[in-house]
Amino acid sequence: MSATQSLVDLLAAQSNVDSTGWFGKLWNITRELSEKLTARFELHPDGSTAPFAHYQSLDGEARGSLNTFYGPEIDWLVHSHIGNPKHSFTNMHFTVWLGPQIKTPHFGMAMGTMPDIFLYFDYVPRVDLMVDLDYLDKYYEPTNAKWREFQDNPEYRPFVSRSLYMRQSVSQVGFVYLVKPSDKAVSEIRELAHWMFDNWLRHVNEAPPTPASERAALAARDLHIRRAIAERDPANLVGEQLFGKEMADKLVRGLWGGDRLSERVM
C-alpha cells in the first residue's frame, strides 16, 4: 500500500522514537559511497556552506551538517544530514550533480528515519525520457528489474509524495519507499546503494563528451532542476520547525548552491 501521508503526519504519529542507532547505520552508507566518489573524482569544498559544517538548534537537540563540493567533472556534490534522531526524525543526502561535459544522469540519494526508514535512490535524467529512447534504454531499462524487486516486496511500502513536483521529479525506476527499521533492511539498502552507485559510475566512465554547443543549455537545465527540487521539498517545513525559517532558508540555498563561491563546471 502506498504511503500518501505527508512527512509532518508521519512524524506526528511517532514523534518520540529514538532512531539514533538507525541513523548511524544509514549515515555510514553515505560515507561508504563518499569514499568511492573521492577515489574517482577530484573534489574541493565550496566555502559557502562552511558555516553549516556543524550546526544545531538553540536547545541543542536538533543537529545537522551540510558539506558541498565541486570539481572538474562534478558541478555540485551535497553530503548532508539534519534531524533530531532521539525524536524520530533524520534526513540525509548524498547527491552528485555532474557538469555538462557528459549527459550521464545525476546520482540522487536520500535516506532518513520518520521513524520508519525512508529511502530514495534515482538517476536524475537530463533529457526528456519520453523522447530520447536511446537514453531511456541505456540508463533506465537496466534498473527496471531491480526496481520491480522492491516494488513487489511487501516489506517496502511505496512513499508517494503529496507534492506534484516531487512526484514529477522521480523517474519511473526511482526507489522511494518506507520500511520498518531492521538490520536486514539496512543490509538491503546498503546493497542497493552500492549497486546503483557502481552502475552510475560505470556509465560516467564510459560516457562520450557532450558537444560544446549543447553544454550551456544543459548546465542551465541542471541548475533549474536542482533549485526547484531543493526549494519545493515538503521536508523543508520540518527544517523550519527545528531551526527557524531564516536558518532553514539558508540550508535550502546551500543544497542547490545559491551562494556558492566556486565557478560552475561548464
VOGU-3710 file (C-alpha; in Angstrom, 3 decimals, decimal comma):
1> msatqslvdl> 0,000/0,000/0,000  1,334/3,423/-0,909  2,015/5,883/1,891  0,250/9,098/0,947  0,613/10,829/4,305  2,687/13,966/4,492  6,071/13,884/6,210  4,648/16,012/9,000  1,850/13,485/9,554  4,275/10,567/9,644
11> laaqsnvdst> 6,423/12,268/12,266  3,483/13,393/14,351  2,232/9,816/14,575  5,507/8,605/16,156  7,480/11,622/17,307  9,327/10,140/20,285  11,081/7,077/18,897  14,851/7,012/19,420  16,294/6,454/15,920  19,894/7,249/16,827
21> gwfgklwnit> 21,202/3,764/16,070  19,466/3,501/12,713  20,623/6,974/11,734  24,228/5,933/12,376  23,901/2,819/10,220  22,362/4,761/7,332  24,890/7,585/7,617  27,682/5,029/7,302  26,277/4,032/3,901  26,687/7,611/2,688
31> relsekltar> 30,270/7,563/3,955  30,990/4,380/2,029  29,751/5,972/-1,195  31,694/9,132/-0,432  34,895/7,097/-0,224  34,192/5,594/-3,647  33,458/9,031/-5,071  36,620/10,684/-3,739  38,701/7,781/-5,034  37,483/8,552/-8,566
41> felhpdgsta> 36,943/12,327/-8,741  38,917/15,438/-7,904  36,837/17,397/-5,392  37,184/20,656/-3,478  34,965/22,027/-0,678  32,876/25,067/-1,508  33,286/27,667/1,192  29,713/28,917/1,001  28,486/26,102/3,243  31,445/26,095/5,656
51> pfahyqsldg> 29,306/27,772/8,389  26,952/24,786/8,224  29,553/22,025/8,534  28,128/21,521/12,033  25,068/23,333/13,363  22,390/22,828/15,990  19,135/24,232/17,297  19,059/26,635/20,234  18,170/23,828/22,640  20,945/21,631/21,232
61> eargslntfy> 18,651/18,705/20,480  18,417/19,038/16,698  21,653/18,959/14,734  22,890/18,886/11,190  25,807/19,019/8,790  25,870/20,438/5,260  29,006/19,966/3,177  29,236/20,801/-0,519  31,968/20,153/-3,064  32,825/20,775/-6,699
71> gpeidwlvhs> 35,455/19,616/-9,168  36,416/19,461/-12,854  33,712/16,858/-13,538  31,233/17,483/-10,713  29,313/20,738/-10,603  27,800/20,254/-7,141  28,035/17,490/-4,549  25,926/17,547/-1,394  26,721/15,354/1,610  24,446/16,367/4,450
81> hignpkhsft> 22,234/15,336/7,327  19,657/17,054/9,502  17,349/15,998/12,305  16,712/15,040/15,884  17,349/11,289/15,997  16,205/10,935/19,615  12,787/12,134/18,467  12,330/10,013/15,336  13,394/12,381/12,534  16,584/12,305/10,495
91> nmhftvwlgp> 17,237/13,076/6,838  20,449/12,743/4,875  21,514/13,495/1,319  24,277/12,251/-0,929  23,594/13,774/-4,332  26,040/14,175/-7,208  25,300/16,747/-9,899  27,614/16,288/-12,857  28,962/19,021/-15,073  27,641/19,370/-18,636
101> qiktphfgma> 30,701/17,755/-20,226  28,719/14,496/-20,311  24,988/13,728/-20,269  25,031/10,814/-17,832  22,175/11,207/-15,300  22,917/12,734/-11,922  23,064/10,448/-8,883  20,310/11,124/-6,352  20,170/9,583/-2,894  18,344/10,458/0,320
111> mgtmpdifly> 17,615/8,402/3,405  16,223/9,032/6,830  14,066/7,949/9,744  10,440/9,011/10,274  10,887/6,807/12,389  10,440/4,107/9,699  13,369/4,168/7,304  12,816/6,349/4,247  14,896/5,722/1,144  15,215/7,488/-2,188
121> fdyvprvdlm> 17,566/6,413/-4,970  17,322/7,626/-8,527  19,212/8,640/-11,623  18,075/12,209/-12,307  17,515/12,415/-16,099  18,997/15,191/-18,191  16,802/14,672/-21,245  13,119/14,097/-21,988  12,768/10,341/-21,434  9,546/10,269/-23,456
131> vdldyldkyy> 11,536/11,408/-26,498  15,130/10,162/-26,105  14,503/6,419/-26,141  18,188/5,563/-26,505  18,875/7,401/-23,237  15,956/5,614/-21,572  17,152/2,196/-22,717  20,774/2,850/-21,778  20,404/4,298/-18,286  16,987/3,219/-17,015
141> eptnakwref> 15,975/-0,097/-18,581  18,846/-1,979/-16,824  17,493/-0,747/-13,459  13,909/-1,813/-14,104  14,310/-5,401/-12,888  15,864/-4,261/-9,600  13,067/-1,709/-9,177  10,479/-4,464/-9,632  12,112/-6,495/-6,858  11,468/-3,706/-4,359
151> qdnpeyrpfv> 8,054/-2,867/-5,781  6,972/-6,498/-5,316  8,423/-6,763/-1,806  5,613/-6,139/0,736  8,129/-5,015/3,356  8,849/-1,896/1,279  5,888/0,478/1,127  5,966/2,968/-1,756  6,095/6,531/-0,496  4,029/8,790/-2,730
161> srslymrqsv> 4,586/12,475/-2,062  1,607/14,793/-1,887  3,701/17,313/-3,813  3,061/17,223/-7,554  6,541/18,489/-8,380  8,291/15,963/-6,138  6,388/13,133/-7,826  7,279/14,595/-11,220  10,957/14,706/-10,262  11,217/10,944/-9,706
171> sqvgfvylvk> 11,929/8,701/-12,690  9,946/5,533/-13,297  12,790/3,478/-11,777  13,218/5,751/-8,773  13,255/3,878/-5,444  11,082/5,806/-2,955  9,998/3,615/-0,049  9,343/3,291/3,659  10,455/0,160/5,527  10,445/-0,920/9,159
181> psdkavseir> 13,917/-0,492/10,697  15,909/-3,718/10,933  19,423/-4,947/10,270  18,017/-6,857/7,295  16,550/-3,679/5,809  19,787/-1,747/6,325  21,731/-4,546/4,630  19,352/-4,497/1,661  19,549/-0,712/1,411  23,350/-0,828/1,535
191> elahwmfdnw> 23,390/-3,375/-1,295  21,043/-1,212/-3,351  23,086/1,932/-2,696  26,322/0,351/-3,906  24,598/-1,323/-6,861  23,083/1,971/-8,002  26,299/3,919/-7,433  28,592/1,392/-9,130  26,380/1,264/-12,219  26,209/5,055/-12,301
201> lrhvneappt> 29,987/5,323/-12,004  30,455/2,867/-14,870  28,185/4,994/-17,061  30,162/8,108/-16,125  33,428/6,447/-17,096  32,031/5,278/-20,438  30,141/8,458/-21,396  31,033/10,308/-24,603  31,562/14,076/-24,303  28,661/16,441/-24,776
211> paseraalaa> 29,058/18,639/-27,888  30,379/22,037/-26,819  27,396/23,798/-28,396  24,977/21,971/-26,054  26,756/22,426/-22,740  25,466/25,851/-21,704  21,831/24,812/-22,158  22,423/21,555/-20,287  24,077/23,384/-17,387  21,174/25,836/-17,180
221> rdlhirraia> 18,660/22,981/-17,156  20,596/21,174/-14,413  20,647/24,244/-12,181  16,945/24,937/-12,713  16,024/21,391/-11,681  18,395/21,313/-8,716  16,989/24,572/-7,363  13,362/23,555/-7,872  13,839/20,209/-6,102  15,522/21,894/-3,127
231> erdpanlvge> 13,011/24,726/-2,800  9,861/22,643/-3,326  10,776/19,783/-0,979  7,959/19,417/1,610  10,578/18,354/4,174  11,712/21,985/4,331  8,813/22,580/6,710  10,409/20,244/9,254  13,672/22,165/8,935  11,799/25,372/9,717
241> qlfgkemadk> 10,243/23,784/12,791  13,628/22,623/14,087  15,835/25,611/13,219  13,568/28,507/12,257  12,714/29,799/8,803  15,790/32,010/8,355  18,197/29,153/9,042  16,134/26,681/7,008  16,158/29,019/4,011  19,950/29,277/4,187
251> lvrglwggdr> 20,245/25,482/4,297  17,985/25,126/1,256  20,148/27,638/-0,660  23,150/25,557/0,305  21,558/22,423/-1,135  21,265/23,938/-4,601  24,302/26,204/-4,450  22,557/29,566/-4,292  25,516/31,195/-2,530  28,331/29,126/-3,997
261> lservm> 31,788/30,660/-4,196  33,200/28,321/-6,832  32,745/28,661/-10,579  30,243/26,318/-12,168  31,513/23,486/-14,350  30,896/24,378/-17,990
//
